[in-house]
Structures are given as C-alpha cells and as structure tokens.
C-alpha cells in the first residue's frame, strides 16, 4: 500500500510490514522479525521501538532464554493489522477486479511459481 493509503493508520510502510509479519506469524524474537522483513536487525529494532512507543507492539522476556525478548502485537496493533489487511484486500479488488476469473487464476499460478523459492527469486544469482 502507498504511504497515502497507510495514512489513516498512522504507520509507515516498514511499520505496516512488521505489523503484518507479527499478525501472520505470531510472537517472535526481533532477529526473526528482521529475517522476515529482510532488513538488518538494527533497522528492525528501530521499527519495533517506534511501534512499541505507539502501543502497537510489546516486548516481553523470552521464557526460553532470559537474555532474549519476544515481540507481540498488542490489542491495538492487532486491530491496526486487521484494518490494514482489509484495506489492502479492497485495494487489490479494485486493482485486479478488471480481470476475469481465468486471468486471476493464471496470475495466481504465476505468482505462486515465483514465490516457490523466496530465498532465490528469479533473476537473482544464488
């Protein structure tokens, strides 16, 4: 979604992605979030700091390793995630709505084929 589309939720694109990862995958350590986002851990920390300051994400001690922390969405963060997901679905419907069912199925097939190996996308050296 564009910055303008995210404006009602008062989040940046990187914050929206982080919220989405936590909503889809659940609680995780900051390093795992950075891997999902494909950004440096330091950058993920900055994103989480901002989201935590705004009450969308909380940190808690990792019960398996007291030196580590676990990130989780707060109720407010989960609500924003759901609203963004709904807005993205509506935006996608507006964009792809002009395709007939056969074209949508073909596009879905192609996109799934491209995502089969997310660590080695087409056109990128191994």
N, C-alpha and C positions, 0 to 999 in steps of 0.2 A: 504494500500500500504506500502511496505517496505521503510525504510529510503532511500535506493538506488533509488527507483522509484520516491521518492519525491525530490531528489537532484536537478533536473533541475529547480524546482520551488523555491528552497532555503527556504523550510519550514520544520518544524519538524512535526512528526505525530500529536502532540497535536494542533499545529497551523493549520494543514490541517483540523482536525476535527472541530475546531472553525470556520474556513472559510466556511466549508461545512454547518454547522448549520445556520450561518448567510445567506448563499446563499439560503438555503431551506426555512427558516422561516422568513427572513427579519429582520428589525431593532428590537432590544430588549435591555433590561437592562442587565448589567453584571451578576446580580444574576440569571436571567432567562437563560443566556448562560451557567452559571455554572451548573444549573439543567439539561439542555440538555446534557451537557458533562459528568454529574455525577462526578464532581470534586468540591473541596472546592472553595468558592468564591475567596479566596486569590490566589489560583492557576490559576483561570480564569483571574484574574487581571494581573498576570504575563504574561500569554499568550497574552492577549489583549495589554498590554504595548509593547511587542515585535512586534506585528503586526502593532500597531499604529506607532511605531518608523520607520517601514519599509514602511509606507504609504499604507498599505492594509486595515486598519480599521480606522475609525474616531469616536471620541466621540462628542456628542453634548448634550446640555441641554434638558431634558425631558420637553416638553411643558405642561405636566400634573402635574409635580412635580419638581420645580426648584432645589430641593436638589439632584435629581437623574440625571443620564446620560443615553443616548441612544447610542448604538453601531450600526454602519452601515458599510458595505463594501464600500470602495472607488471603483472607476473605475478599478484601478489596482488590487484590491482584488477580484472584480467580475471576472476579466479576469483570474486570477490565479485559482479561483474556477472552472470556466468553463474548463480550461485546465486540471486540476486535475480530474474533473468528466470524461472528455474524455479519459484520460489516464487510469483511473480505469475501464471504460467500455471496453477498449481494452484489459486490463489485465484480466478482468473477461471473456471476449470472448475467449481469449487464454486458460484460465484455464478450463472453462466449455464447450468449443467448442467440446470436445470429447464426450459429452453426446448427445444422440438423443433427439428429441422433447419430447417424452413421459417421459424420465428421467428428463429433465429440468422442465417439468410441475409438476412432482411429487416432485422434490426438492423444487420448488417454493411453493407448497402447504404445505410441511413440515415446511419450514422456516416461512411462514405466521402464521402457527399454533403456532410456538414457540414464535413469536413476539406479539401474541394477548394480552398478559399481560406483557408489558416490566417492570412494577414495581415489578413483582413477577415471574421471569423466572423459568423454570423447574429446580428442584434440589436445589432451594434456599428456606430457610424457610420463611414463610410470615412475 
